[in-house]
């Protein structure tokens, strides 16, 4: 995924593939978290929803010709916010586990 993302930064033709791979990653971990309770179910569902957005962008590109200019800043902001939220969830769970 990292290699494909780096390639997409240099070659816009790889952006749909990078979005598709990111969608698969977010769907897999979101579904696992929502079903297993390893993390809060709402966070797993939100992660899976991000996957749906990625898939919708790829479908929009394939069917409707949605332009795929390098979406670096918006995708980096979304990933950054998601990572901060993940950190907060893990930190909260660690604090809860330590007190019991």
C-alpha positions in Angstrom: 0.0 0.0 0.0 2.8 2.4 0.8 4.6 1.7 -2.4 1.4 2.2 -4.4 0.7 5.5 -2.5 4.2 6.8 -3.2 3.8 5.8 -6.9 0.4 7.7 -7.0 2.1 10.8 -5.7 4.4 10.8 -8.8 2.0 9.3 -11.3 -1.7 10.4 -11.2 -2.7 7.3 -13.2 -2.1 5.2 -10.1 -4.4 7.3 -7.9 -7.5 5.1 -8.5 -5.5 2.0 -7.6 -4.2 3.6 -4.5 -7.7 4.6 -3.4 -9.0 1.1 -4.1 -6.2 -0.5 -1.9 -6.8 2.1 0.8 -10.5 1.3 0.7 -9.8 -2.5 1.0 -7.5 -1.7 4.0 -10.1 0.5 5.8 -12.9 -1.9 5.0 -11.0 -4.9 6.4 -9.9 -3.2 9.7 -13.2 -1.4 10.1 -15.2 -4.6 9.7 -13.0 -6.5 12.1 -13.3 -3.8 14.7 -17.0 -3.5 14.3 -17.5 -7.2 14.6 -15.0 -8.2 17.3 -15.3 -5.3 19.7 -11.5 -4.9 19.8 -12.1 -1.2 19.5 -15.4 0.6 19.9 -18.0 -0.5 17.3 -18.7 3.1 16.2 -15.1 3.6 15.4 -15.0 0.4 13.3 -18.2 1.5 11.5 -16.7 4.9 10.8 -13.5 3.3 9.4 -15.6 1.1 7.1 -17.5 4.2 6.0 -14.2 5.7 4.9 -13.7 2.6 2.8 -17.0 3.2 1.1 -15.9 6.8 0.3 -12.8 5.5 -1.3 -14.7 2.9 -3.4 -17.2 5.6 -4.4 -14.4 7.8 -5.7 -12.9 4.9 -7.7 -16.3 4.1 -9.2 -16.9 7.8 -10.0 -13.6 7.9 -11.8 -14.3 4.6 -13.7 -17.9 5.4 -14.7 -18.3 9.1 -14.7 -14.7 10.3 -15.5 -14.3 12.0 -12.1 -11.0 13.8 -12.4 -8.2 12.2 -10.3 -5.8 15.0 -9.7 -3.4 14.3 -6.8 -5.7 14.6 -3.7 -2.8 14.7 -1.3 -3.9 17.4 1.1 -7.6 16.2 1.7 -6.6 12.5 2.0 -3.7 13.4 4.3 -6.0 15.4 6.5 -8.6 12.6 6.6 -5.8 10.0 7.4 -4.4 12.4 10.1 -7.7 12.9 11.8 -8.4 9.2 11.7 -4.9 8.4 13.2 -5.5 11.0 16.0 -8.9 9.4 16.7 -7.4 5.9 16.7 -4.7 7.1 19.1 -7.4 8.6 21.4 -9.4 5.3 21.4 -6.3 3.2 22.1 -5.1 5.6 24.9 -8.6 5.6 26.5 -8.7 1.8 26.3 -5.3 1.5 27.8 -6.2 3.8 30.7 -9.4 1.8 31.3 -7.5 -1.5 31.3 -4.8 -0.2 33.7 -7.4 0.8 36.3 -9.0 -2.6 36.5 
